[in-house]
Amino acid sequence: MPESNGVLAVRALARVSRVLERASADLSLAHYRVLSAVASGDERASRLAARLALGRPAVSSAVEALGRRGLLLRTESAQDQRAVTLSLTPQGQRLLDEVEAEMVARLAELCALAPDGERVTESLAWLGDALEASAPQRLEQARAARRKQTR
């Protein structure tokens, strides 16, 4: 029985994620996601966890590792002394720029082999917009699942 386009798309995205992760020996895909979210304006770990659909322990671990490497800076928030504000260091921004350039090049190589590579790239950007729009809903679903597990 032939697979549906949905199944084929999911499998392709899983393989593409591996290609993108291999674009840099210096940064895992998980750490890339954290750096890129901070660069996009998510300055608090709680917001990162929600946006990336990760648990707080996973985000804390990534933030700690990136901080030790000198890629991420943690400072106390002026508005809330319990909160920490995250920002990229100049070294973190340079590495993010390098990794993204390599990822874009790899994606362009793959899309050049597709019948309409520009449309594939455009569709992936739309998919990113859809992920952003669905983040609050996905966060609530994750919270509900955790509450159900603890009962």
C-alpha positions as a LaTeX table, in Angstrom:
\begin{tabular}{lrrr}
\hline
Residue & $x$ (\AA) & $y$ (\AA) & $z$ (\AA) \\
\hline
Met1 & 0.00 & 0.00 & 0.00 \\
Pro2 & 1.57 & 3.33 & $-1.03$ \\
Glu3 & 2.19 & 5.92 & 1.67 \\
Ser4 & 0.14 & 9.10 & 1.69 \\
Asn5 & 1.73 & 12.45 & 0.88 \\
Gly6 & 1.40 & 13.30 & 4.57 \\
Val7 & 3.48 & 10.29 & 5.61 \\
Leu8 & 6.03 & 11.02 & 2.90 \\
Ala9 & 6.24 & 14.66 & 4.04 \\
Val10 & 6.77 & 13.68 & 7.68 \\
Arg11 & 9.51 & 11.26 & 6.72 \\
Ala12 & 11.17 & 13.88 & 4.53 \\
Leu13 & 11.07 & 16.48 & 7.33 \\
Ala14 & 12.65 & 13.98 & 9.71 \\
Arg15 & 15.46 & 13.33 & 7.23 \\
Val16 & 15.89 & 17.04 & 6.47 \\
Ser17 & 16.27 & 17.77 & 10.19 \\
Arg18 & 19.21 & 15.36 & 10.25 \\
Val19 & 20.77 & 17.04 & 7.20 \\
Leu20 & 20.42 & 20.43 & 8.90 \\
Glu21 & 21.89 & 19.13 & 12.15 \\
Arg22 & 24.92 & 17.86 & 10.26 \\
Ala23 & 25.43 & 21.35 & 8.82 \\
Ser24 & 27.43 & 22.21 & 11.94 \\
Ala25 & 29.71 & 20.15 & 14.07 \\
Asp26 & 29.75 & 23.06 & 16.54 \\
Leu27 & 26.05 & 23.21 & 17.39 \\
Ser28 & 23.41 & 20.53 & 17.90 \\
Leu29 & 19.96 & 21.11 & 16.46 \\
Ala30 & 18.54 & 21.47 & 19.99 \\
His31 & 21.10 & 24.15 & 20.86 \\
Tyr32 & 20.51 & 25.82 & 17.50 \\
Arg33 & 16.79 & 26.02 & 18.30 \\
Val34 & 17.53 & 27.73 & 21.62 \\
Leu35 & 20.00 & 30.24 & 20.13 \\
Ser36 & 17.69 & 31.07 & 17.25 \\
Ala37 & 14.72 & 31.58 & 19.59 \\
Val38 & 16.77 & 33.94 & 21.78 \\
Ala39 & 17.94 & 35.79 & 18.67 \\
Ser40 & 14.28 & 36.13 & 17.63 \\
Gly41 & 13.44 & 37.91 & 20.86 \\
Asp42 & 12.55 & 35.20 & 23.38 \\
Glu43 & 14.53 & 36.46 & 26.34 \\
Arg44 & 13.15 & 34.24 & 29.11 \\
Ala45 & 13.60 & 30.51 & 29.57 \\
Ser46 & 9.88 & 30.02 & 30.25 \\
Arg47 & 9.04 & 31.62 & 26.89 \\
Leu48 & 11.67 & 29.46 & 25.20 \\
Ala49 & 10.15 & 26.33 & 26.67 \\
Ala50 & 6.71 & 27.32 & 25.41 \\
Arg51 & 7.83 & 28.37 & 21.95 \\
Leu52 & 10.03 & 25.32 & 21.40 \\
Ala53 & 7.57 & 22.91 & 23.05 \\
Leu54 & 10.27 & 21.73 & 25.43 \\
Gly55 & 10.17 & 21.08 & 29.13 \\
Arg56 & 11.82 & 23.58 & 31.43 \\
Pro57 & 14.54 & 21.11 & 32.48 \\
Ala58 & 15.56 & 20.64 & 28.83 \\
Val59 & 15.68 & 24.39 & 28.25 \\
Ser60 & 17.60 & 24.96 & 31.49 \\
Ser61 & 20.15 & 22.33 & 30.50 \\
Ala62 & 20.60 & 23.87 & 27.04 \\
Val63 & 20.87 & 27.40 & 28.46 \\
Glu64 & 23.47 & 26.21 & 30.97 \\
Ala65 & 25.53 & 24.44 & 28.29 \\
Leu66 & 25.36 & 27.41 & 25.89 \\
Gly67 & 26.32 & 29.77 & 28.70 \\
Arg68 & 29.37 & 27.65 & 29.60 \\
Arg69 & 30.45 & 27.83 & 25.97 \\
Gly70 & 30.21 & 31.62 & 26.02 \\
Leu71 & 27.37 & 31.70 & 23.46 \\
Leu72 & 24.56 & 32.87 & 25.72 \\
Leu73 & 24.48 & 35.45 & 28.48 \\
Arg74 & 22.16 & 35.23 & 31.48 \\
Thr75 & 21.37 & 38.42 & 33.39 \\
Glu76 & 18.88 & 39.21 & 36.13 \\
Ser77 & 15.72 & 40.89 & 34.90 \\
Ala78 & 15.29 & 44.48 & 36.03 \\
Gln79 & 11.50 & 44.01 & 36.26 \\
Asp80 & 11.45 & 40.63 & 38.06 \\
Gln81 & 14.35 & 39.57 & 40.25 \\
Arg82 & 13.25 & 35.93 & 40.03 \\
Ala83 & 13.53 & 35.96 & 36.24 \\
Val84 & 16.64 & 35.73 & 34.08 \\
Thr85 & 17.00 & 37.49 & 30.76 \\
Leu86 & 18.83 & 35.65 & 27.98 \\
Ser87 & 20.83 & 37.21 & 25.17 \\
Leu88 & 23.37 & 36.06 & 22.64 \\
Thr89 & 26.99 & 36.97 & 23.15 \\
Pro90 & 28.87 & 38.29 & 20.11 \\
Gln91 & 30.44 & 34.82 & 19.81 \\
Gly92 & 26.96 & 33.25 & 19.99 \\
Gln93 & 25.66 & 35.55 & 17.27 \\
Arg94 & 28.65 & 34.77 & 15.02 \\
Leu95 & 28.17 & 31.02 & 15.46 \\
Leu96 & 24.43 & 31.31 & 14.85 \\
Asp97 & 25.06 & 33.30 & 11.66 \\
Glu98 & 27.61 & 30.73 & 10.43 \\
Val99 & 25.38 & 27.75 & 11.20 \\
Glu100 & 22.33 & 29.35 & 9.59 \\
Ala101 & 24.30 & 30.18 & 6.46 \\
Glu102 & 25.39 & 26.54 & 6.19 \\
Met103 & 21.86 & 25.29 & 6.85 \\
Val104 & 20.44 & 27.62 & 4.19 \\
Ala105 & 23.06 & 26.34 & 1.74 \\
Arg106 & 22.17 & 22.71 & 2.49 \\
Leu107 & 18.45 & 23.44 & 2.12 \\
Ala108 & 19.11 & 25.25 & $-1.17$ \\
Glu109 & 21.06 & 22.21 & $-2.45$ \\
Leu110 & 18.13 & 19.92 & $-1.62$ \\
Cys111 & 15.53 & 22.28 & $-3.04$ \\
Ala112 & 17.51 & 22.60 & $-6.27$ \\
Leu113 & 16.73 & 18.91 & $-6.81$ \\
Ala114 & 12.97 & 19.41 & $-6.32$ \\
Pro115 & 10.69 & 20.28 & $-9.24$ \\
Asp116 & 9.88 & 23.69 & $-7.70$ \\
Gly117 & 12.50 & 24.33 & $-5.04$ \\
Glu118 & 11.53 & 27.95 & $-4.48$ \\
Arg119 & 7.98 & 26.89 & $-3.68$ \\
Val120 & 9.27 & 24.24 & $-1.28$ \\
Thr121 & 11.25 & 26.91 & 0.57 \\
Glu122 & 8.24 & 29.23 & 0.61 \\
Ser123 & 6.01 & 26.42 & 1.91 \\
Leu124 & 8.47 & 25.63 & 4.70 \\
Ala125 & 8.41 & 29.29 & 5.73 \\
Trp126 & 4.60 & 29.08 & 5.84 \\
Leu127 & 4.89 & 25.96 & 7.97 \\
Gly128 & 7.09 & 27.92 & 10.36 \\
Asp129 & 4.41 & 30.62 & 10.60 \\
Ala130 & 1.81 & 27.94 & 11.35 \\
Leu131 & 4.02 & 26.53 & 14.11 \\
Glu132 & 4.29 & 29.99 & 15.69 \\
Ala133 & 0.54 & 30.48 & 15.50 \\
Ser134 & $-0.15$ & 27.08 & 17.09 \\
Ala135 & 2.42 & 27.43 & 19.90 \\
Pro136 & $-0.08$ & 28.49 & 22.60 \\
Gln137 & $-2.38$ & 25.58 & 21.76 \\
Arg138 & 0.51 & 23.09 & 21.73 \\
Leu139 & 1.71 & 24.43 & 25.08 \\
Glu140 & $-1.71$ & 23.93 & 26.64 \\
Gln141 & $-1.92$ & 20.39 & 25.23 \\
Ala142 & 1.49 & 19.59 & 26.74 \\
Arg143 & 0.41 & 21.00 & 30.12 \\
Ala144 & $-2.80$ & 18.96 & 30.04 \\
Ala145 & $-0.84$ & 15.82 & 29.22 \\
Arg146 & 1.55 & 16.46 & 32.14 \\
Arg147 & $-1.40$ & 17.03 & 34.51 \\
Lys148 & $-2.96$ & 13.78 & 33.34 \\
Gln149 & 0.31 & 11.88 & 33.98 \\
Thr150 & 0.63 & 13.20 & 37.53 \\
Arg151 & $-2.87$ & 12.09 & 38.54 \\
\hline
\end{tabular}
